[in-house]
Amino acid sequence: MAACLQVSLETSRFSDPYYYKGITSHLDSPTAATGPLIRAAHQGLRRIFKEGLRYKRAGVLLTGLSPQEQVQLNLFNRAHYDGRQKALMATLDRINERFGRGTVRLGAEGLQQAWAMKQDRRSPRYTTRWDEVPVVRADARPG
C-alpha cells in the first residue's frame, strides 16, 4: 500500500453554502520527516481552499503507514527518508524533549497559534497519563 496524505475542509452543515472537500496526495516515497508531510498538506490545501468561507473543521489523515524496516523504495525516485533527514528529526525531537514541546519548530508551523483545542469536555485519561490517576488517601486515625 502506498503512503498517502489526505487533507479535508468542511463548513458547518447549517451554513449557506455548505462546503466539504477532501483531496488525497500519494507520496512519492514513505517518510517520517515533517517537512515533506507539511509540504504535501499545503499543496492539497491550496487546491481545495475557498476564500471567504467559515470553516468548521479541517483534517489531515495519513494512510499506508508502515515500519521503517519494511519500506518499499521507488526505483525512479531517490528522495526517501535518508540519514540526514533521520538525524535532523532526531535532533529536533531531542531539543523539544529537553526544553519543552514546541521549542524548535519548522517555519511552516508559524510562530504563534491563535487557536487552542477545546478540552473542557474531555474524558479523564486515567489509563494513559500517570499525572491524571486519582489519588486516594486514607485517614490513619484509630477506630
Buried (B, 14 or more C-beta within 10 A) or exposed (E): EEBBBBBBBBBEEEEEEEBEBEBEBEBBBBBEBBBBBBBBBEEBBEEBEEEEBEBBEEEBEEEEEEEEEEBEEBEEEEEBBEEEBEEEBEEBEEEBEEEEEEEEEEEEEEEEEEEEEEEEEEEEEEEEEEEEEEEEEEEEEEE
